[in-house]
Amino acid sequence: MTQGRSGGEGSEFQLPDEILAVIPTDPYEQLDLARKITSMAIASRVSKLDLESVRLRQSVVEKDRTIADLQERLSQRERMFQETDARLKAALEENIKLANERDSLAQTSKKLTRDLAKLETFKKQLMQSLNDENLHKQEDPVEKKNDDSSIAHASSYRGTATKPFGQKTSKTPPIPPRVTPPTATPKVTSNRGSPRKTSVATLPKYASGTASPTNMHFDSLTAMSPWYPSSKQSSAVSSPTCGRSISGHTRVDGKEFFRQARSRLSYEQFGAFLANIKELNAHRQSREETLRKAEEIFGTKDKDLYLSFQGLLNRNQA
């Protein structure tokens, strides 16, 4: 019965015959064997799980090390980013400063270029005026001789009223005095005892050794008549007798007029004034236009220079 039952149970569990052959027939022994087999299976399973757990722990440790390494690299990248950002900001600020400095230098360069162009224009005008003056002096030597002759004639009018001149600064030889009616001679008085004798040939050159800045006949009209005292000298604005009548302001000669104009006017104003005279000498504008432009250049501040210039023009026209 027992074997049949065991055989029936074994057929139910479908155990191989080899196993059934070694299994004890006693049920208690079978249970004890089953317990041992179960313990062995559980122990084997636990060992495998322990090994898997160790392997997983090692993997976790490696992952942790990788994470720490990545975090350190991330920190380094963040520090590099901050440093790069700071350098970028500094570079942008420096770029802005350089751009502002470049603009400032560009403006300064433009201003200096304009000033240089003005100076070059003034230099060209001055050199052209000097060349024209030299050419005029070479072409008209007779005019200066006539001026010296007229001065010598005027000195002869004084007769015995004044003593003769001690020296003549002009290179023109003296001309014998002419007998003229007293009515044709303006009244001359002197507050120095003896008159001063000047000549066009001895006028100092303009601007440190250069000639007068224009080829207008100012040098032949030498200013104030040298025999008039300063209290009686006048401009010939409306003189019917070649500009020798006395008006309301003091007459100034061409040399003194240009010296005052050069010292009181700016470079631009003086250059414009020279160009104005050059246009008049070239007969490209009228006398009225020249006076109008001169009045604009001198303005109200230098009205006396304008009046002197007007007197010189009137004497030249006369």
C-alpha positions in Angstrom: 0.0 0.0 0.0 2.7 2.4 0.9 4.7 1.8 -2.1 1.6 2.0 -4.3 0.7 5.2 -2.6 4.2 6.5 -3.0 4.2 5.4 -6.6 0.9 7.1 -7.1 2.1 10.3 -5.4 5.3 10.2 -7.5 3.3 9.9 -10.6 1.2 12.9 -9.5 4.4 15.0 -9.0 5.9 13.4 -12.1 9.3 12.9 -10.5 11.9 11.1 -12.4 12.5 7.5 -11.5 16.1 8.2 -10.4 14.8 10.6 -7.8 12.0 8.3 -6.7 14.6 5.6 -6.3 16.7 7.6 -3.8 13.8 9.2 -1.9 13.1 7.4 1.4 9.8 5.8 1.7 9.1 7.2 5.2 7.0 10.4 4.9 8.9 12.0 7.8 12.1 11.3 6.2 10.8 12.7 3.0 9.8 15.9 4.8 13.2 16.1 6.4 14.8 15.7 3.0 12.5 18.3 1.5 13.4 20.7 4.3 17.1 20.2 3.7 16.7 20.7 -0.1 14.6 23.8 0.6 17.3 25.2 2.9 20.0 24.5 0.4 17.9 26.2 -2.3 17.3 29.2 -0.1 21.0 29.4 0.9 22.0 29.2 -2.6 19.5 31.9 -3.5 20.7 34.2 -0.7 24.3 33.8 -1.7 23.5 34.8 -5.2 21.5 37.7 -3.9 24.4 38.8 -1.7 26.8 38.6 -4.6 24.4 40.7 -6.7 24.0 43.1 -3.8 27.8 43.5 -3.5 28.1 44.1 -7.2 25.3 46.6 -7.1 27.0 48.4 -4.2 30.2 48.6 -6.1 28.3 50.0 -9.1 26.7 52.6 -6.8 30.0 53.6 -5.4 31.4 54.0 -8.9 28.4 56.0 -9.9 28.9 58.2 -6.9 32.5 58.8 -7.8 31.4 59.6 -11.3 28.8 62.0 -10.0 31.3 63.7 -7.7 33.7 64.0 -10.6 31.0 65.5 -12.8 30.0 67.9 -10.1 33.6 69.0 -9.7 33.9 69.5 -13.4 30.6 71.4 -13.4 32.0 73.7 -10.7 35.1 74.3 -12.7 33.0 75.1 -15.7 30.9 77.5 -13.7 34.0 79.3 -12.3 35.5 79.5 -15.9 32.2 80.9 -17.1 32.2 83.5 -14.4 35.8 84.5 -15.1 35.0 84.6 -18.8 31.9 86.7 -18.2 33.9 89.1 -16.1 36.6 89.4 -18.8 33.9 89.9 -21.4 32.4 92.7 -19.4 35.8 94.3 -18.9 36.5 94.0 -22.6 33.2 95.6 -23.4 33.8 98.5 -21.1 37.3 98.9 -22.5 35.8 98.8 -26.0 33.4 101.5 -25.1 36.2 103.6 -23.7 38.3 103.1 -26.8 35.3 103.9 -29.0 34.8 107.2 -27.1 38.5 108.0 -27.3 38.4 107.2 -31.0 35.5 109.6 -31.5 37.2 112.2 -29.5 40.4 111.8 -31.5 38.4 111.9 -34.7 36.8 115.2 -33.7 40.2 116.6 -32.7 41.7 115.4 -36.0 38.9 117.1 -37.9 39.3 120.3 -36.0 43.1 120.2 -36.5 42.6 119.5 -40.2 40.2 122.5 -40.4 42.7 124.7 -38.6 45.5 123.5 -40.8 43.5 124.2 -43.9 42.8 127.7 -42.6 46.4 128.3 -41.8 47.4 127.0 -45.3 44.9 129.3 -46.9 46.1 132.2 -44.8 49.7 131.4 -45.7 48.9 131.1 -49.4 47.0 134.5 -49.3 49.9 136.1 -47.5 52.6 134.7 -49.8 50.5 135.7 -52.8 50.1 139.2 -51.4 53.8 139.4 -50.8 54.6 138.2 -54.3 52.2 140.7 -55.8 53.7 143.5 -53.7 57.2 142.5 -54.8 56.1 142.4 -58.4 54.3 145.7 -58.0 57.5 147.3 -56.5 59.5 146.0 -59.4 57.0 147.2 -62.0 56.4 150.7 -60.6 59.7 152.1 -59.4 58.8 155.5 -60.9 55.8 155.8 -58.7 57.9 155.8 -55.5 60.2 158.4 -57.0 57.2 160.6 -57.7 56.1 160.1 -54.1 59.6 161.1 -52.8 59.5 164.1 -55.2 56.1 165.2 -53.8 57.4 165.0 -50.3 60.5 167.0 -51.2 58.2 169.6 -52.8 56.1 169.8 -49.7 59.2 170.4 -47.6 60.2 173.3 -49.8 56.9 175.1 -49.0 58.0 175.8 -45.6 60.6 178.3 -46.8 62.3 180.1 -44.0 59.6 179.2 -41.5 61.5 176.1 -40.4 65.1 175.2 -40.6 66.2 172.7 -43.2 66.2 169.0 -42.5 69.4 167.6 -41.1 69.2 164.2 -42.8 67.1 162.6 -45.5 66.1 159.0 -45.1 65.0 158.7 -48.7 67.4 157.5 -51.3 65.9 160.0 -53.8 68.2 163.0 -54.3 66.7 166.3 -53.1 64.7 168.3 -55.6 65.2 172.1 -55.8 62.3 173.9 -54.1 59.7 175.4 -56.4 58.1 178.8 -55.9 54.4 178.3 -55.5 51.7 180.7 -54.4 51.0 180.7 -50.7 47.4 180.0 -51.3 48.2 176.5 -52.8 50.1 175.5 -49.7 48.2 174.2 -46.6 49.0 175.9 -43.4 51.6 173.9 -41.5 52.5 174.3 -37.8 54.9 172.3 -35.8 54.9 171.6 -32.0 58.4 170.0 -32.1 60.5 172.9 -33.4 61.4 171.1 -36.6 59.4 168.8 -38.9 60.1 165.1 -39.3 61.2 163.9 -42.7 60.1 160.4 -43.7 60.0 158.6 -47.1 58.3 155.6 -48.5 61.7 154.1 -49.3 62.5 153.8 -45.5 59.3 152.3 -44.3 59.9 149.2 -42.2 58.8 146.0 -43.9 55.6 144.3 -42.8 55.6 141.2 -40.7 59.2 140.7 -39.7 61.0 141.6 -42.8 58.4 141.0 -45.5 56.8 143.6 -47.7 53.5 145.3 -47.1 50.6 142.8 -47.4 49.0 144.4 -50.3 49.9 145.9 -53.6 47.6 148.8 -53.1 49.3 152.1 -53.3 49.3 152.6 -49.5 53.1 152.6 -49.4 53.2 155.5 -51.8 50.7 157.5 -49.8 52.7 157.2 -46.6 50.2 158.0 -44.1 50.1 161.1 -42.2 51.9 164.0 -43.8 55.1 164.1 -41.9 55.0 167.9 -41.5 51.6 167.9 -39.7 51.5 167.6 -35.9 49.4 164.8 -34.6 46.7 167.1 -33.4 46.2 168.4 -36.9 46.4 165.2 -38.9 43.2 163.9 -40.4 41.8 161.3 -42.8 40.9 162.4 -46.3 37.4 161.0 -46.4 35.8 163.8 -48.3 38.8 166.0 -49.1 38.5 168.0 -52.4 42.3 168.6 -52.4 43.8 165.2 -52.7 43.0 164.2 -49.1 45.0 167.0 -47.3 42.2 168.7 -45.5 41.6 168.0 -41.8 38.5 166.0 -40.8 37.3 164.6 -37.5 39.7 161.8 -36.9 43.5 161.2 -37.0 45.1 160.1 -40.2 47.2 157.0 -40.1 49.7 155.9 -42.7 49.6 152.6 -44.5 52.5 151.1 -42.4 50.9 152.0 -39.1 47.4 150.9 -40.3 48.6 147.4 -41.3 50.6 147.1 -38.0 47.4 147.9 -36.0 45.2 145.6 -38.1 47.6 142.7 -37.8 47.8 143.1 -34.0 44.1 143.6 -33.4 42.4 141.2 -35.9 42.4 137.5 -35.7 44.2 135.3 -38.4 40.9 134.6 -40.1 39.8 138.3 -40.1 43.2 139.5 -41.3 43.3 136.9 -44.0 39.8 137.9 -45.2 40.9 141.6 -45.2 44.0 140.8 -47.3 41.8 138.8 -49.7 39.4 141.8 -49.9 42.2 144.2 -50.8 43.5 141.7 -53.3 40.1 141.6 -55.1 40.2 145.4 -55.2 43.7 145.5 -56.7 42.7 142.9 -59.3 39.8 145.1 -60.3 37.3 142.3 -59.5 35.2 144.4 -57.2 34.4 148.1 -56.7 35.6 150.4 -54.1 32.2 150.5 -52.4 32.1 146.7 -52.3 35.6 146.7 -50.7 34.5 149.2 -48.1 31.4 147.2 -47.3 33.3 144.0 -46.8 35.9 145.8 -44.7 33.2 147.3 -42.5 31.8 143.7 -42.0 35.3 142.4 -41.1 36.2 145.2 -38.7 32.8 145.5 -37.1 31.9 148.0 -34.4 34.8 147.0 -32.2 37.4 148.2 -34.7 35.5 151.1 -36.2 38.6 153.3 -36.1 40.5 150.8 -38.3 37.6 151.0 -40.8 37.7 154.8 -40.8 41.5 154.7 -41.3 41.1 152.3 -44.2 38.4 154.5 -45.8 40.7 157.5 -45.5 43.5 155.5 -47.2 41.2 154.5 -50.0 40.1 158.1 -50.5 43.6 159.4 -50.6 44.5 156.6 -53.1 41.6 157.5 -55.3 42.4 161.2 -55.1 
